[in-house]
């Protein structure tokens, strides 16, 4: 129960904030923004409230319950410090997005094109910092046929992935200060690379390991 206290408190605070602000919110609220901060999609305030709170209520149980189903290391992640740090970091980002939408909708001049890249960058750095401490499992990390087949490949792949995630996070910090026309590339290229490069790397590591074993 103590593990879930942070979630319960933060969710209740967010719900109360929605309820208090609800009468003052515009009938149409922003739901999606472009890289330049312009609103691409709006929804009625009731829909916005239900969707934003619902995302938290759906994602948190999935993150918490998934490790218990892991056939490789049953229950391992549930007791892993790294896993819970990443859960709380993800939860914090979702809570902040809810608060951002509320405050911006009641009239505060907040720059989502600056705030969100910085927050996502912070999340990437947290994930990168803890990624290399997580042992092989089926629910978290760079899960490829090759990392799941070899502890050595898993460890080396996540060592590289950890560095790439941290580098990507730092790049995200710089994105808001670049030209909006380049922001999509500045964000998407590092994010994709952080997942794609370790995946390819894991394949070559596994092939090398297999070749070394065949010569023994």
C-alpha positions, 0 to 999 in steps of 0.5 A: 500500500505504501508503494501506491501512496504517492499515486493516490495522493497525486491523483486526488490532488489532480482530481480536486484541482480539476473540480475546483477549476471546472466552472472557470474552464472554457467550453473547448480545451486544448488536447494536442499541440504542434511543435510550435505551440499551436493548438491542433485539437480541442475537446469539450472540457468534460471530455478533456477532464475524463481523458486526462484523468483516465490516462493516469488511471489506465497507465498506472495499473498497467505499469504496476501489474505487468511485472507480476506477469513476467514469465522470465523473472516473475515479480522481479520488477515489482521489487526493483528500485529502478522500475518504481523510479521510472513509474513515478517519473512517468506519473509525475509527467502525466500529473504535470500535463494535467495541471498544465492544461488546467492552468493554461485554460484558465488564463495563465500564459504558459509555453507548452513548446518550452515546458513539455520538451524539457519535461520529456527530456528529464524523463529520458534522463531518469530512464537512461540513468536507471536503465542499465541497472534493470535485469532481463525481463519481458516488460521494461527495457530494450526487449529484443530476441537477442537481449532476452536470449543472453544476459551479456547482450542485455547488459551491454545493450542497456549500457549503450541505451542508457547513454543514448537516452541521457544524450537524447534528454539533454538534446530535448532541453535544447529543443525549445531554443531552436527554430520551430521548423527544426524542432520536430527533427531535434526531438524525433531523431534522438528519440528514434535513435535511442531505441533503434541503435541499441536494437541493431547493436543487440543483434550484432552483439548476439551474432558475435557471441554465437560465433565465439561460442561456435569456436570454443 
